[in-house]
Amino acid sequence: MQRTSLGDMACSLARSLDVAGEWWTPLIVRNVWFGARRFEEIQRDLGLSRKVLADRLRTLLAEGILERRPYQEHPVRHKYRLTPKGRELMQAFFALMAWGDRWTAEVAGPPMVLCHERCGEIVHGEVTCSSCGEPLRAEETRIARGPGARVGRGSRYVEHLPAP
Amino acid sequence: MQRTSLGDMACSLARSLDVAGEWWTPLIVRNVWFGARRFEEIQRDLGLSRKVLADRLRTLLAEGILERRPYQEHPVRHKYRLTPKGRELMQAFFALMAWGDRWTAEVAGPPMVLCHERCGEIVHGEVTCSSCGEPLRAEETRIARGPGARVGRGSRYVEHLPAP
């Protein structure tokens, strides 16, 4: 597949998308998270080609988002599961699922709900401030130069900003 | 551009990706959020083709994520800005940026940082539980049938789950 790499852009959103931004990738992570852990199961559920799935799984293993172990020897078959990096990525996807529930769900309501085992409630993910704990609204947040800022694509505005 | 639509999948993550999952879209939203609001500015910063940018902007307007107003008459030129739906999408992207800062940043550190005007601190987005406020960790959260669940692609597992 020909595509521009975003991995060299000095932006963590771009770099995240370079790993996780392609459509199937988040859905594969979702499937492994909720228990579809074998190649055949994922393929049947998502209805993507075996070739594309094999390709995406290879990337997810190489990126350390998934790990696998054999569950059968002849022929060898693997089960996939999320690494800590993968589990944190799924956590970020909860925020995107909540946005989808709010803005894209049908009249019937959200197709899936999340149960938080810690509190026992039906919940959704909220994006809150790591410092004050309030919702981190886009209109109350601004960007500043980080320590890893550098001149380049996707950084035109950031490079002119003062450090915070 | 030929691609399978995910919009008919009974999954809010899939539906979100159908709108926002394609690489350039989140970066365009990011640019408009931090102040690159004109076509030329976005195009120059991200280094994508005019054709692709025009196409993505059209989708973002149609989806109600961006809105625009003219800032010049001859010829007509527009400034883009985020709608409430777009601002909430940006908020979800803060979670993905935080993941990228943690797992993909270079040794120098994150290229950009977020300042929360509400509390005045350098912060990052955390995905927390809408009910108890604790971090919504993937390993402490499980999925259940929602009111909009239905049989179909991407729902194989969910359709067999009990309602919560």
HADDOCK unambig.tbl for C-alpha pairs under 7 A between the chains (distance, minus, plus):
assign (segid A and resid 10 and name CA) (segid B and resid 111 and name CA) 5.39 0.50 0.50
assign (segid A and resid 11 and name CA) (segid B and resid 111 and name CA) 5.72 0.50 0.50
assign (segid A and resid 11 and name CA) (segid B and resid 112 and name CA) 6.62 0.50 0.50
assign (segid A and resid 12 and name CA) (segid B and resid 97 and name CA) 5.05 0.50 0.50
assign (segid A and resid 12 and name CA) (segid B and resid 100 and name CA) 4.58 0.50 0.50
assign (segid A and resid 12 and name CA) (segid B and resid 101 and name CA) 5.47 0.50 0.50
assign (segid A and resid 12 and name CA) (segid B and resid 104 and name CA) 6.93 0.50 0.50
assign (segid A and resid 12 and name CA) (segid B and resid 105 and name CA) 6.66 0.50 0.50
assign (segid A and resid 13 and name CA) (segid B and resid 96 and name CA) 6.17 0.50 0.50
assign (segid A and resid 13 and name CA) (segid B and resid 97 and name CA) 4.52 0.50 0.50
assign (segid A and resid 13 and name CA) (segid B and resid 100 and name CA) 6.24 0.50 0.50
assign (segid A and resid 14 and name CA) (segid B and resid 27 and name CA) 6.89 0.50 0.50
assign (segid A and resid 15 and name CA) (segid B and resid 100 and name CA) 6.29 0.50 0.50
assign (segid A and resid 15 and name CA) (segid B and resid 104 and name CA) 6.53 0.50 0.50
assign (segid A and resid 16 and name CA) (segid B and resid 96 and name CA) 6.57 0.50 0.50
assign (segid A and resid 16 and name CA) (segid B and resid 97 and name CA) 6.92 0.50 0.50
assign (segid A and resid 16 and name CA) (segid B and resid 100 and name CA) 5.03 0.50 0.50
assign (segid A and resid 17 and name CA) (segid B and resid 23 and name CA) 6.20 0.50 0.50
assign (segid A and resid 21 and name CA) (segid B and resid 21 and name CA) 5.70 0.50 0.50
assign (segid A and resid 21 and name CA) (segid B and resid 22 and name CA) 6.38 0.50 0.50
assign (segid A and resid 21 and name CA) (segid B and resid 23 and name CA) 5.82 0.50 0.50
assign (segid A and resid 22 and name CA) (segid B and resid 21 and name CA) 6.35 0.50 0.50
assign (segid A and resid 22 and name CA) (segid B and resid 22 and name CA) 6.12 0.50 0.50
assign (segid A and resid 22 and name CA) (segid B and resid 23 and name CA) 6.78 0.50 0.50
assign (segid A and resid 23 and name CA) (segid B and resid 17 and name CA) 6.18 0.50 0.50
assign (segid A and resid 23 and name CA) (segid B and resid 21 and name CA) 5.78 0.50 0.50
assign (segid A and resid 23 and name CA) (segid B and resid 22 and name CA) 6.78 0.50 0.50
assign (segid A and resid 27 and name CA) (segid B and resid 14 and name CA) 6.88 0.50 0.50
assign (segid A and resid 34 and name CA) (segid B and resid 142 and name CA) 6.93 0.50 0.50
assign (segid A and resid 34 and name CA) (segid B and resid 143 and name CA) 6.79 0.50 0.50
assign (segid A and resid 45 and name CA) (segid B and resid 153 and name CA) 5.77 0.50 0.50
assign (segid A and resid 45 and name CA) (segid B and resid 154 and name CA) 5.00 0.50 0.50
assign (segid A and resid 45 and name CA) (segid B and resid 155 and name CA) 6.79 0.50 0.50
assign (segid A and resid 45 and name CA) (segid B and resid 156 and name CA) 5.58 0.50 0.50
assign (segid A and resid 46 and name CA) (segid B and resid 153 and name CA) 5.68 0.50 0.50
assign (segid A and resid 46 and name CA) (segid B and resid 154 and name CA) 4.84 0.50 0.50
assign (segid A and resid 47 and name CA) (segid B and resid 153 and name CA) 6.62 0.50 0.50
assign (segid A and resid 87 and name CA) (segid B and resid 138 and name CA) 5.56 0.50 0.50
assign (segid A and resid 89 and name CA) (segid B and resid 99 and name CA) 6.51 0.50 0.50
assign (segid A and resid 90 and name CA) (segid B and resid 138 and name CA) 6.17 0.50 0.50
assign (segid A and resid 91 and name CA) (segid B and resid 127 and name CA) 6.57 0.50 0.50
assign (segid A and resid 91 and name CA) (segid B and resid 136 and name CA) 6.62 0.50 0.50
assign (segid A and resid 91 and name CA) (segid B and resid 137 and name CA) 5.85 0.50 0.50
assign (segid A and resid 91 and name CA) (segid B and resid 138 and name CA) 5.50 0.50 0.50
assign (segid A and resid 92 and name CA) (segid B and resid 95 and name CA) 5.10 0.50 0.50
assign (segid A and resid 92 and name CA) (segid B and resid 96 and name CA) 5.50 0.50 0.50
assign (segid A and resid 92 and name CA) (segid B and resid 127 and name CA) 6.47 0.50 0.50
assign (segid A and resid 95 and name CA) (segid B and resid 92 and name CA) 5.10 0.50 0.50
assign (segid A and resid 95 and name CA) (segid B and resid 95 and name CA) 6.94 0.50 0.50
assign (segid A and resid 95 and name CA) (segid B and resid 127 and name CA) 6.56 0.50 0.50
assign (segid A and resid 96 and name CA) (segid B and resid 13 and name CA) 6.17 0.50 0.50
assign (segid A and resid 96 and name CA) (segid B and resid 16 and name CA) 6.57 0.50 0.50
assign (segid A and resid 96 and name CA) (segid B and resid 92 and name CA) 5.52 0.50 0.50
assign (segid A and resid 97 and name CA) (segid B and resid 12 and name CA) 5.04 0.50 0.50
assign (segid A and resid 97 and name CA) (segid B and resid 13 and name CA) 4.53 0.50 0.50
assign (segid A and resid 97 and name CA) (segid B and resid 16 and name CA) 6.91 0.50 0.50
assign (segid A and resid 99 and name CA) (segid B and resid 89 and name CA) 6.52 0.50 0.50
assign (segid A and resid 100 and name CA) (segid B and resid 12 and name CA) 4.56 0.50 0.50
assign (segid A and resid 100 and name CA) (segid B and resid 13 and name CA) 6.24 0.50 0.50
assign (segid A and resid 100 and name CA) (segid B and resid 15 and name CA) 6.29 0.50 0.50
assign (segid A and resid 100 and name CA) (segid B and resid 16 and name CA) 5.05 0.50 0.50
assign (segid A and resid 101 and name CA) (segid B and resid 12 and name CA) 5.47 0.50 0.50
assign (segid A and resid 104 and name CA) (segid B and resid 12 and name CA) 6.95 0.50 0.50
assign (segid A and resid 104 and name CA) (segid B and resid 15 and name CA) 6.55 0.50 0.50
assign (segid A and resid 105 and name CA) (segid B and resid 12 and name CA) 6.69 0.50 0.50
assign (segid A and resid 106 and name CA) (segid B and resid 148 and name CA) 6.87 0.50 0.50
assign (segid A and resid 108 and name CA) (segid B and resid 147 and name CA) 5.89 0.50 0.50
assign (segid A and resid 108 and name CA) (segid B and resid 148 and name CA) 4.65 0.50 0.50
assign (segid A and resid 109 and name CA) (segid B and resid 147 and name CA) 5.30 0.50 0.50
assign (segid A and resid 109 and name CA) (segid B and resid 148 and name CA) 4.65 0.50 0.50
assign (segid A and resid 110 and name CA) (segid B and resid 146 and name CA) 5.50 0.50 0.50
assign (segid A and resid 110 and name CA) (segid B and resid 147 and name CA) 6.00 0.50 0.50
assign (segid A and resid 110 and name CA) (segid B and resid 148 and name CA) 4.92 0.50 0.50
assign (segid A and resid 111 and name CA) (segid B and resid 10 and name CA) 5.39 0.50 0.50
assign (segid A and resid 111 and name CA) (segid B and resid 11 and name CA) 5.72 0.50 0.50
assign (segid A and resid 111 and name CA) (segid B and resid 145 and name CA) 6.54 0.50 0.50
assign (segid A and resid 111 and name CA) (segid B and resid 146 and name CA) 4.57 0.50 0.50
assign (segid A and resid 111 and name CA) (segid B and resid 147 and name CA) 5.96 0.50 0.50
assign (segid A and resid 111 and name CA) (segid B and resid 148 and name CA) 3.97 0.50 0.50
assign (segid A and resid 111 and name CA) (segid B and resid 149 and name CA) 3.95 0.50 0.50
assign (segid A and resid 112 and name CA) (segid B and resid 11 and name CA) 6.63 0.50 0.50
assign (segid A and resid 112 and name CA) (segid B and resid 143 and name CA) 6.55 0.50 0.50
assign (segid A and resid 112 and name CA) (segid B and resid 144 and name CA) 5.76 0.50 0.50
assign (segid A and resid 112 and name CA) (segid B and resid 145 and name CA) 4.87 0.50 0.50
assign (segid A and resid 112 and name CA) (segid B and resid 146 and name CA) 4.06 0.50 0.50
assign (segid A and resid 112 and name CA) (segid B and resid 149 and name CA) 6.28 0.50 0.50
assign (segid A and resid 113 and name CA) (segid B and resid 143 and name CA) 5.77 0.50 0.50
assign (segid A and resid 113 and name CA) (segid B and resid 144 and name CA) 5.31 0.50 0.50
assign (segid A and resid 113 and name CA) (segid B and resid 145 and name CA) 6.13 0.50 0.50
assign (segid A and resid 113 and name CA) (segid B and resid 146 and name CA) 5.05 0.50 0.50
assign (segid A and resid 114 and name CA) (segid B and resid 141 and name CA) 6.49 0.50 0.50
assign (segid A and resid 114 and name CA) (segid B and resid 142 and name CA) 5.76 0.50 0.50
assign (segid A and resid 114 and name CA) (segid B and resid 143 and name CA) 4.75 0.50 0.50
assign (segid A and resid 114 and name CA) (segid B and resid 144 and name CA) 6.24 0.50 0.50
assign (segid A and resid 115 and name CA) (segid B and resid 141 and name CA) 5.60 0.50 0.50
assign (segid A and resid 115 and name CA) (segid B and resid 142 and name CA) 5.31 0.50 0.50
assign (segid A and resid 115 and name CA) (segid B and resid 143 and name CA) 6.07 0.50 0.50
assign (segid A and resid 115 and name CA) (segid B and resid 144 and name CA) 6.97 0.50 0.50
assign (segid A and resid 116 and name CA) (segid B and resid 140 and name CA) 6.15 0.50 0.50
assign (segid A and resid 116 and name CA) (segid B and resid 141 and name CA) 4.56 0.50 0.50
assign (segid A and resid 116 and name CA) (segid B and resid 142 and name CA) 6.65 0.50 0.50
assign (segid A and resid 117 and name CA) (segid B and resid 140 and name CA) 5.39 0.50 0.50
assign (segid A and resid 117 and name CA) (segid B and resid 141 and name CA) 5.66 0.50 0.50
assign (segid A and resid 118 and name CA) (segid B and resid 140 and name CA) 6.34 0.50 0.50
assign (segid A and resid 119 and name CA) (segid B and resid 132 and name CA) 6.35 0.50 0.50
assign (segid A and resid 121 and name CA) (segid B and resid 131 and name CA) 6.89 0.50 0.50
assign (segid A and resid 123 and name CA) (segid B and resid 129 and name CA) 6.31 0.50 0.50
assign (segid A and resid 123 and name CA) (segid B and resid 130 and name CA) 5.58 0.50 0.50
assign (segid A and resid 123 and name CA) (segid B and resid 131 and name CA) 6.05 0.50 0.50
assign (segid A and resid 124 and name CA) (segid B and resid 129 and name CA) 6.16 0.50 0.50
assign (segid A and resid 124 and name CA) (segid B and resid 130 and name CA) 5.52 0.50 0.50
assign (segid A and resid 125 and name CA) (segid B and resid 127 and name CA) 5.61 0.50 0.50
assign (segid A and resid 125 and name CA) (segid B and resid 128 and name CA) 5.53 0.50 0.50
assign (segid A and resid 125 and name CA) (segid B and resid 129 and name CA) 5.35 0.50 0.50
assign (segid A and resid 125 and name CA) (segid B and resid 130 and name CA) 6.04 0.50 0.50
assign (segid A and resid 125 and name CA) (segid B and resid 136 and name CA) 6.57 0.50 0.50
assign (segid A and resid 126 and name CA) (segid B and resid 127 and name CA) 5.31 0.50 0.50
assign (segid A and resid 126 and name CA) (segid B and resid 128 and name CA) 5.20 0.50 0.50
assign (segid A and resid 126 and name CA) (segid B and resid 129 and name CA) 6.25 0.50 0.50
assign (segid A and resid 126 and name CA) (segid B and resid 130 and name CA) 5.91 0.50 0.50
assign (segid A and resid 127 and name CA) (segid B and resid 91 and name CA) 6.55 0.50 0.50
assign (segid A and resid 127 and name CA) (segid B and resid 92 and name CA) 6.45 0.50 0.50
assign (segid A and resid 127 and name CA) (segid B and resid 95 and name CA) 6.53 0.50 0.50
assign (segid A and resid 127 and name CA) (segid B and resid 125 and name CA) 5.60 0.50 0.50
assign (segid A and resid 127 and name CA) (segid B and resid 126 and name CA) 5.33 0.50 0.50
assign (segid A and resid 127 and name CA) (segid B and resid 127 and name CA) 4.72 0.50 0.50
assign (segid A and resid 127 and name CA) (segid B and resid 128 and name CA) 6.36 0.50 0.50
assign (segid A and resid 128 and name CA) (segid B and resid 125 and name CA) 5.52 0.50 0.50
assign (segid A and resid 128 and name CA) (segid B and resid 126 and name CA) 5.20 0.50 0.50
assign (segid A and resid 128 and name CA) (segid B and resid 127 and name CA) 6.35 0.50 0.50
assign (segid A and resid 128 and name CA) (segid B and resid 128 and name CA) 6.65 0.50 0.50
assign (segid A and resid 129 and name CA) (segid B and resid 123 and name CA) 6.29 0.50 0.50
assign (segid A and resid 129 and name CA) (segid B and resid 124 and name CA) 6.16 0.50 0.50
assign (segid A and resid 129 and name CA) (segid B and resid 125 and name CA) 5.35 0.50 0.50
assign (segid A and resid 129 and name CA) (segid B and resid 126 and name CA) 6.24 0.50 0.50
assign (segid A and resid 130 and name CA) (segid B and resid 123 and name CA) 5.58 0.50 0.50
assign (segid A and resid 130 and name CA) (segid B and resid 124 and name CA) 5.53 0.50 0.50
assign (segid A and resid 130 and name CA) (segid B and resid 125 and name CA) 6.05 0.50 0.50
assign (segid A and resid 130 and name CA) (segid B and resid 126 and name CA) 5.89 0.50 0.50
assign (segid A and resid 131 and name CA) (segid B and resid 121 and name CA) 6.91 0.50 0.50
assign (segid A and resid 131 and name CA) (segid B and resid 123 and name CA) 6.03 0.50 0.50
assign (segid A and resid 132 and name CA) (segid B and resid 119 and name CA) 6.36 0.50 0.50
assign (segid A and resid 136 and name CA) (segid B and resid 91 and name CA) 6.62 0.50 0.50
assign (segid A and resid 136 and name CA) (segid B and resid 125 and name CA) 6.56 0.50 0.50
assign (segid A and resid 137 and name CA) (segid B and resid 91 and name CA) 5.84 0.50 0.50
assign (segid A and resid 138 and name CA) (segid B and resid 87 and name CA) 5.56 0.50 0.50
assign (segid A and resid 138 and name CA) (segid B and resid 90 and name CA) 6.16 0.50 0.50
assign (segid A and resid 138 and name CA) (segid B and resid 91 and name CA) 5.49 0.50 0.50
assign (segid A and resid 140 and name CA) (segid B and resid 116 and name CA) 6.14 0.50 0.50
assign (segid A and resid 140 and name CA) (segid B and resid 117 and name CA) 5.38 0.50 0.50
assign (segid A and resid 140 and name CA) (segid B and resid 118 and name CA) 6.33 0.50 0.50
assign (segid A and resid 141 and name CA) (segid B and resid 114 and name CA) 6.48 0.50 0.50
assign (segid A and resid 141 and name CA) (segid B and resid 115 and name CA) 5.59 0.50 0.50
assign (segid A and resid 141 and name CA) (segid B and resid 116 and name CA) 4.55 0.50 0.50
assign (segid A and resid 141 and name CA) (segid B and resid 117 and name CA) 5.66 0.50 0.50
assign (segid A and resid 142 and name CA) (segid B and resid 34 and name CA) 6.91 0.50 0.50
assign (segid A and resid 142 and name CA) (segid B and resid 114 and name CA) 5.74 0.50 0.50
assign (segid A and resid 142 and name CA) (segid B and resid 115 and name CA) 5.29 0.50 0.50
assign (segid A and resid 142 and name CA) (segid B and resid 116 and name CA) 6.66 0.50 0.50
assign (segid A and resid 143 and name CA) (segid B and resid 34 and name CA) 6.80 0.50 0.50
assign (segid A and resid 143 and name CA) (segid B and resid 112 and name CA) 6.55 0.50 0.50
assign (segid A and resid 143 and name CA) (segid B and resid 113 and name CA) 5.75 0.50 0.50
assign (segid A and resid 143 and name CA) (segid B and resid 114 and name CA) 4.74 0.50 0.50
assign (segid A and resid 143 and name CA) (segid B and resid 115 and name CA) 6.05 0.50 0.50
assign (segid A and resid 144 and name CA) (segid B and resid 112 and name CA) 5.76 0.50 0.50
assign (segid A and resid 144 and name CA) (segid B and resid 113 and name CA) 5.31 0.50 0.50
assign (segid A and resid 144 and name CA) (segid B and resid 114 and name CA) 6.25 0.50 0.50
assign (segid A and resid 144 and name CA) (segid B and resid 115 and name CA) 6.97 0.50 0.50
assign (segid A and resid 145 and name CA) (segid B and resid 111 and name CA) 6.56 0.50 0.50
assign (segid A and resid 145 and name CA) (segid B and resid 112 and name CA) 4.88 0.50 0.50
assign (segid A and resid 145 and name CA) (segid B and resid 113 and name CA) 6.13 0.50 0.50
assign (segid A and resid 146 and name CA) (segid B and resid 110 and name CA) 5.48 0.50 0.50
assign (segid A and resid 146 and name CA) (segid B and resid 111 and name CA) 4.55 0.50 0.50
assign (segid A and resid 146 and name CA) (segid B and resid 112 and name CA) 4.06 0.50 0.50
assign (segid A and resid 146 and name CA) (segid B and resid 113 and name CA) 5.06 0.50 0.50
assign (segid A and resid 147 and name CA) (segid B and resid 108 and name CA) 5.87 0.50 0.50
assign (segid A and resid 147 and name CA) (segid B and resid 109 and name CA) 5.29 0.50 0.50
assign (segid A and resid 147 and name CA) (segid B and resid 110 and name CA) 6.00 0.50 0.50
assign (segid A and resid 147 and name CA) (segid B and resid 111 and name CA) 5.95 0.50 0.50
assign (segid A and resid 148 and name CA) (segid B and resid 106 and name CA) 6.84 0.50 0.50
assign (segid A and resid 148 and name CA) (segid B and resid 108 and name CA) 4.64 0.50 0.50
assign (segid A and resid 148 and name CA) (segid B and resid 109 and name CA) 4.65 0.50 0.50
assign (segid A and resid 148 and name CA) (segid B and resid 110 and name CA) 4.94 0.50 0.50
assign (segid A and resid 148 and name CA) (segid B and resid 111 and name CA) 3.98 0.50 0.50
assign (segid A and resid 149 and name CA) (segid B and resid 111 and name CA) 3.95 0.50 0.50
assign (segid A and resid 149 and name CA) (segid B and resid 112 and name CA) 6.26 0.50 0.50
assign (segid A and resid 153 and name CA) (segid B and resid 45 and name CA) 5.77 0.50 0.50
assign (segid A and resid 153 and name CA) (segid B and resid 46 and name CA) 5.68 0.50 0.50
assign (segid A and resid 153 and name CA) (segid B and resid 47 and name CA) 6.61 0.50 0.50
assign (segid A and resid 154 and name CA) (segid B and resid 45 and name CA) 5.02 0.50 0.50
assign (segid A and resid 154 and name CA) (segid B and resid 46 and name CA) 4.84 0.50 0.50
assign (segid A and resid 155 and name CA) (segid B and resid 45 and name CA) 6.80 0.50 0.50
assign (segid A and resid 156 and name CA) (segid B and resid 45 and name CA) 5.61 0.50 0.50
